[in-house]
Amino acid sequence: MFQPDVVPGVHRGCDADTNWYLLQEDDRLTLVDAGLPASYRTLRSGLGELGLPMTAIQALVLTHGHFDHVGMAERLRLELNIPVLVHPADVELTKHPMTYRTERRRERYLLTQVQALPVMARLARAGAFRPAPVQQVTTFADGQVLDVPGRPRVVFTPGHTDGHCALFLEQANAVISADALVTLDPYTNRRGPRLVARAATADVQRNLASLDALQETRAQVVLPGHGEPFRSGVGAAVRMARQAGAA
């Protein structure tokens, strides 16, 4: 699924309940997150809708290094010779996107959260569990305004991973929260603002503390890594996420 102008100048792609975003500045694009291997086809189709070639993508910014957010990263890096940007604390994770620290074992959720099995099946069909390692990356820092189309500002939000970052889009009055705050937890199939389950989160307490940084953006729209955009303000999203917590 490709949704142009989910907010002005930002386009949303979604494959197997996993979001990625294109930031547009004239005829130049930044890709935020790289979804799943199957997202490549959705990306090409979406660029066709926009009337732009693949070469319009100038950079790929990763909010973190989990397997479901790096799916087409290495392919695009090699094909387009574009930089792949990530926080220093997640560099090793981009090289080993299936091996990451969690508070609980994933297998426990697969056995007990049967309502999430359709989500897991969609992820599997989209190639989520076979990501190619990202062999070369460039790092960025907390608070940095990235010199890429869309000029996103890095908001350090560790907890889901050690180097997780959100991206504040000042012109669009939106924040890409990625997996610091989602509106669909793939591990439980629960909806509404919340944290991702402990099966995929390194440190829930640190993740909860990072919600303060999201709230400080005062963005009107929250663009999550999983689930639908939340348009009632980041403050409300954070309050609801704190109440829901992590399964």
N, C-alpha and C positions, 0 to 999 in steps of 0.2 A: 504494500500500500504506500502511495506517495501523496502527500498533502501539501500543495503549494501554499505559501504564505500563512502558515499556522499562526504566526504573528508577522507584521510587515518585515519583509526582507529575510525571513527564516522559513525554510521548508522542512517538513518532517517526513522521514521514511520510517516504515515499521514493518518488520519481518518477524514472524513468530513471537509477537508480543514484545519485541525489542526495538527500541527507537534509536535513530541516528538523525542528524540534522545537517542541513546545508545553510550556511550564512552567505547571503548574496550581497555583493557590492558592485554595482554596474554589471559587467559581464564576467566578474571574477568571483570565485567561490572558496569557502573554507568548509571542509567536511569535519563535523564534530562526531567522533566515535565511528567505528567501522562495522558495527552490527555483526552479521553472520556471513559465512561464505555465500549463502543464497542472496544476500543483500546486493551483491554486485549487479544482478539482473534488474532489481528494483531501482538501483541508482542509475543505470543506463536508461531505463524507461523514464524516470523522473527528469533526467537531463533533457531527454527528447521533448517532454512537455514544456520545459523551460526554453527550449530552442538553443541549448548550449552544448558544446562538445565536452568530452571528458577532460580535455586539456584546460578547461575553465577552472578546474580544481587546483588551487595554488598551495594548499597545505591540508594536512590531516591532524587534528588535535584530539588526543585521547584523554577522556576524563579519568580513566583508570585502565588497568591492564587485564581485567577478567576476560575469559574466553568469549563471552557473548557480546563484547564490545570491540574486539580486534579482528573479527572474522575476515574482512577483506583488506585489512591494513597492509599486509606485506605485498599482496598482489598490486595494490594501487601504488605503493612506494616504488616497486620495480617498474611498473608500466609507465607511470607519469613522472618519475624522478622527483617526487615531492617530499618535503620534510614531514616527518612524523614527530609530533611534539607530545611530551608527557612529563609529569612531575618526576623529579629524581628518585623518589621513594618507590615508584612503580616501574622503574626501568627493567629490573630483573623479572618482574611479573609479565611484562610484555614478551619476554623471551620464553617464558614458561607459563602460558596463560591458563593452563589446567591445574597447576599446582599452587594453591594459595591457602593461607591460614584462615580457619573459620572457628566459630565458637562451638559449633556442633557438627557432627558428621552428616554429610548430604544423604547417606543411605537411610538415616532415620526418617527423614522427611519423605523419601520415596515410598517408605513402608506405611507411614501414618497419614500423610496428606494426599489421600487418593483423589481429591478434587483437583489437585494440581497435575495429575498424570497427563491430561490433554495438553497442557502447556509444555510439559517435558517432551511429549511426542512431537509437537510442532517444532520445538527447538532441535530435536534430533533430525527431523526431516530437512531442516534448513542447514544442517551441517555444523551446528553450534559446537559439538563436542570434538570437532576435528580442526581446530584453528591452526593456521600457520604461524609460527613464532615470528615476531617482528625483529629483524636482524640489525636495524640501525635506527636510532631515535635521537632527537634533540630535546634538551630539557628546558623547562621554564620554572619561574618562581612565583610564590604566593604574591598576589597583588599586581603582578605584571599585566600590562595591556599588550596583548600579543599583536605583533606587526603582521597581521594577516587580514584578509577580507572579513569585515564585520567587527574587527577590533574588540574581541571579547576580553574582559578582565578576569583573570584567574582568581578564584575564591577557594582557598585551601579548606577542604572538608574531609579530613581523614576519619577513618573508622570502618567504613565499608571495605576499603583497602588502606594501606598505610599512606599511599600517595594520592588518594582520591581528591579530585578537584571539581568544583562547579564552575560555570562560566556565566558572568553577568554581561548582558547585552543592553547597554544603557539606552541606545537609540530605540530599541524595541520595548523597553521597560519589561524585560523578561530575564529569567535566569534558567539556564540549563542545569538542573539539579543532578542529572544523571542518576546514580544509585545512592546518593546521599539521602534522597527522599523520593519515593516512587508512588504512583497511584495504582499500581498492580504489583503484587509480590509474586513472582513466578513460582516460588517454592510452596505457596499455600493457595494461590489463585484468589487471595483476598484483595478487595479493591478499596480505593480511597487513600488519601495521604498516609504513609507509613514508612517504616524502615524495611529493608529487605531482610528476610529471615536469617537467623543465626547460622543456617547452613551455608550462607554465602557472605557473611559479614565477619570481619576479623575482630572487631571490638565494638560492641553495641554501645557501651557507655561513651566511648570517644565519638561515635557516630552521633549520638544524642547531643553531645556538647557542640558538635560541628553545626548543628541546626541554627545556632546563634549567628554564625557567619552568613548563612543563607538569609536569615531574617533581616540582617543589616543591609542587604541590598534593597529592601523595600520594593522589590519587583512586583508588578501586577500579575504577571503570568509565570507559572512554573512549568518548565518543560522537562519531564522526567525521563529516565532511562527506560522505564517500563510503564505502560499505562497511558491514559489520555492526559492532555494538558489540563492544568488546574488554573482557572481564570479568576479566582476570588481573592487573589493576593497571597504573597508568600507568608505573611503573618498568620493567616488562617490555615494555610497548609502545614506550617510548622506546629501550630497548636494541635491540629488533628494528628499529625505524625507522632508527637510526643505522647498523646493519649493512646494511640494504637500500639506504639512501640514496635518491637521485632518479635516475630513468632519463634 
